[in-house]
Amino acid sequence: MNNILVTGSKGQLGNEIKVLSNDYKDIEFHFHDIGTLDLTDYALLEEFFNNYKPNFLINCAAYTDVDKAEKEKELAFRLNAEVPGSLAGLCQQFRTKLIHISTDYVFDGKNYRPYKEDDVPNPLSVYAKSKFEGENRILEFNNSIIIRTSWLYSSSGNNFIKLGRDKKELRVVYDQIGSPTYAVDLADAILRIVHSAITNEKNFIPGIYHYSNEGVCSWFDFAVEIFKIANISCKVYPIESKEYPLPAKRPLYCIMNKEKIKSTYKLEIPHWKDSLNNFLNTYKFN
């Protein structure tokens, strides 16, 4: 029986992995969040690894409040850089394979083509810099897969549906371009990678990979499509980012090249509109 530790299990991605884990009867999952496993307590982590000796660690835990991080730099770096580095060291010590989730925000958004894994990052915000530092600390050990993703959404997170039903109109930026990622799709891809590595250890190929749904849109396009499918009457107006200033800078161009993860792990990635339809068909409107 393979043991898998999933951290950040109450977040959007961790929650979807928990749901899909029911399809993997040959795997024993251990789901933990801050309430059951403090990732900043190294002694506690070491004890956990020693007791359970997980074959895989899927690290979904992170400090994700992009704007608040501007004022909480120390905490952001502790959770997004120091903790992943500690986890990677423990994974090497206990021969555990690590899958860590990072972000497209490590790039500055000034590219003219989809970002590849070997493009040089230039993070703009405290959050982005802390995530990039986490990547660097993990890469000191050759036992890890880092998956950068973008615009993650699920039923458990904040989303346009809740905003659209509460307001008659919304102003949404149209000059930030990227690819939405349905958390269910990413969770499925991660578990397929894990199962492939269980079948054959050589299938676990360390390095950085990009994953988001196929296709491209702006936040404005995304909101309009959601309201159209969900039959929400909220009017959406396009605005520039400068009209909606926030504490943290966002990259304007967040499109990532996903050929590496598709070819390496034989993944078929759905288009964002198809995944959005799937999401809305299962969304529980209260």
N, C-alpha and C positions, 0 to 999 in steps of 0.2 A: 504494500500500500504506500503510495506516494503522499507525503505531507506537503501541503502548500499553505504558507502564511500570507494572508491578505491584510495589509494595513490600510487605514483610511477607509474602513469598510462601510461607514455611514455616509460617505460622500457619493456624488453622482455615479462615478465609475465603479467604486467598491460595491455599491448597492446592486448594480446590474450584474457584476461578477457573481455576487451572492445568489441572485435569482438563477443565473445560468448554470451555477455549480451543481444544481440538482440533476443535470444531464450527465454528470461525470461520476458514476458510481464507484470507479476504481481509484478515486482520489479522496483523501481526507483533508478537508479544508479547515483552516483556523482563521476565523474572521475577527479582527480586532480594530478598535478605534481608540481614541485618547482615553476613554473611560475604562478600558480594560487592559491597555498596554501603552505605557508612557514611553514613547520613542526617544525622549530626551534623557531617560534613565539608562545609562549604558550597562550598569550592573544587572538591571532587570532584564534587559534585552539579551545579555550574555547568558543569563540563567534560562531564559525561554529557549534560546537556540540549543543550549546544552541538554535541556529536557526533551525537546521535540525533534531536534535535528531536521528542520524542514528541507525538503529537496528543492523547493522553489520559494522565493519571496516576491510577491507582486506588490510593489509599493505605490499605493494610490494616495498616501497621506501627503499633505502639503499645506502651506500657508497660501491661500488663494485670493485674499482680498487685495486686489491690485492697487486700489487707491489708498486704503488704510496702511499698506506697507510703507508708503512714503513717510509716515510718522512712526512706524514700528519696524524700523530697519533691522534692529538687533534680533527681534523675534523672527522676522522673515528669514534672515540668514541662518538662524539656529535651526528652524524647521525645514528650510528648503536647501540648505547647503551642508551644515554640520551633521544633521541626522542622516541624510542619504550617504554621506561619507562613512559614518559609523556603521550603517547597515551594510554597505559594500564590504567593509573590512571584516565584519562578522560573517558575511556570506562566504568570503574567501577562506576564513578560518574553518568554517564548518562545511565547506564544499557545497554551498547552497547557490543555486542559480538565481540571479536577481533580474527582475523586470521592473524598471523604474519609469514613471510617467513624467515627462517634461512638457515644454510648451513652445509654440511657434514664436512667442514673444521674445525669445533669445535673439531674434533678428530685428533690424531697425526698420524694415519695411520699405527700403529704398531700392530694392532689386527691380529688374525689368523682366524677370522670368521666374518660374516657381523655384523656390529654394531647395537645393539638394543638401544632403546630410553633411557634405564636406565644405559647404559654404561657410565663410567666417562669420560667426555671430557678432552682433554689436547691440547688446540689450540697452533699452532706453530708460527703463524704470527700475526702482529698487526691487520690485517683485521679479522682473525679468533677470536682473543681475544676480539675484539670489538663486534662481533656478539654473542659470548658466554655471554659477559656482558649484552647485550641486552636481551638475553633469561632470565638471572637471574633476571633482573629488571621486566620483564613481569610476571614472575612466582610469584612475590610478590602479584599478584592479581589473583584470581581464576575465571577469566572470559575469558580465552584466550586459543586458539589452536596455537601451534607453529609447523610449518611444515619445517623440514630440507630437503633440496633437494640438488641435485648434477649435475654438468656438464650441466647446463641449456643452451639450444640453441633454436633459432628461426630465422625467415627470417630477423628480424630487428636488430639482434646482429652481432658481428663479428663471422665469421665462416670459416671453411676450404674451402668452395666453392670459396670464394673471393681470398683466398691465393693460392689455386690450379690453378686458372685461370690466376693469375698474374705471377706465377713462374713455371719453368720447373722441379724443384725438391724441396722437403721439407725434413727436418730432424725433426722427431717427436718422443717424448719420448715414450718408450714402458714399462717402469717400474712404471708408475703411473696407477693404476688399479681402475676402478669405473664403474658407470652406467650412460650413458647419459640420459638426461631428456628433452623430447620435451615439450616446454612451453605450447603448446595447450593441451597436456594431463594433465599437472598439473593444468592449468586454469579450465579445465573441472571438475577435481576432486574437486577443491575448491568450484566451483559453485554447484556441487552436494551436498557437505557437507552443504553449506548455505541453499539450497532448502530443504534439509532434516530437518534442524533445524527450518525452517519456518513452515514446516508441523507439526512438533512436537518439542517443545522447549527442551524436554528431550534428543533429538538426538544430541544436542550440548554438547560434552563431552570434557571439558578442558584438556590440557596436551600437551605433545610433541609427534609428529608423524614423521615418515620418509616416503618420497615419491621420487622415481625415477623410470625410466622405468625398466622393468625386464631385466635380463641378465647382463653379465659382459664383459668388454673389456678394452684395454689400449687406450690411445690417438692415438697411432700408428694404432691399429686395426680400430678405429673409422674413421680416415682419409682415410685409404685404402678402407674401405667400401663405404664411401662417393664418392670417385673418381671412384670406380667401377660402382656404380649405376648411377652416373651423367655423366659417360663417359668422365671424365677429365683425360688427359694424363700425368699429373704431377707425377713424380716418387717420392715415399716416402721411406726414409731410417730410420730404427729404431735406436734410440740413448738412452743412459742412461741420467737420469736427471742431473747428474753431468757434462755432456757435454754441457748442456744448462742452465748455472747458471742464476738464477733470484734473485732479491732483497728479495722476500718473500719465505719462505719455504713452500712446498706443502706436504700434506700427500701422501704417496705412495699407500696406500690401502684405498679406499673411498667407499667400498661396505656397503650398509645399509640394515638391515632387515626391511621389509615393512609389515610384518604380522599384526601388530597392526592396521594400517590404513585400510588395506584390510578387516579385520574381523569386525572392529568397524563400518565402513561405507559401507560395502558390495561393495567394489570397485574391478573392474577387471583392472589390470594394463597391458598395452601392452608391448611386448618385444621391446627392443631398435631398433632392425633391422626393425620390422614392422613399428614403428613410424618414423624411418628415411626414409623408403620408402614413407610413407604418406607425410612427409615434402618435400621430393624432387619432388614428383608428383605435389605439389602445388607451388613449389618455382619458382619465376619469374626470369629466367636467362636473364640478360640484355646484 
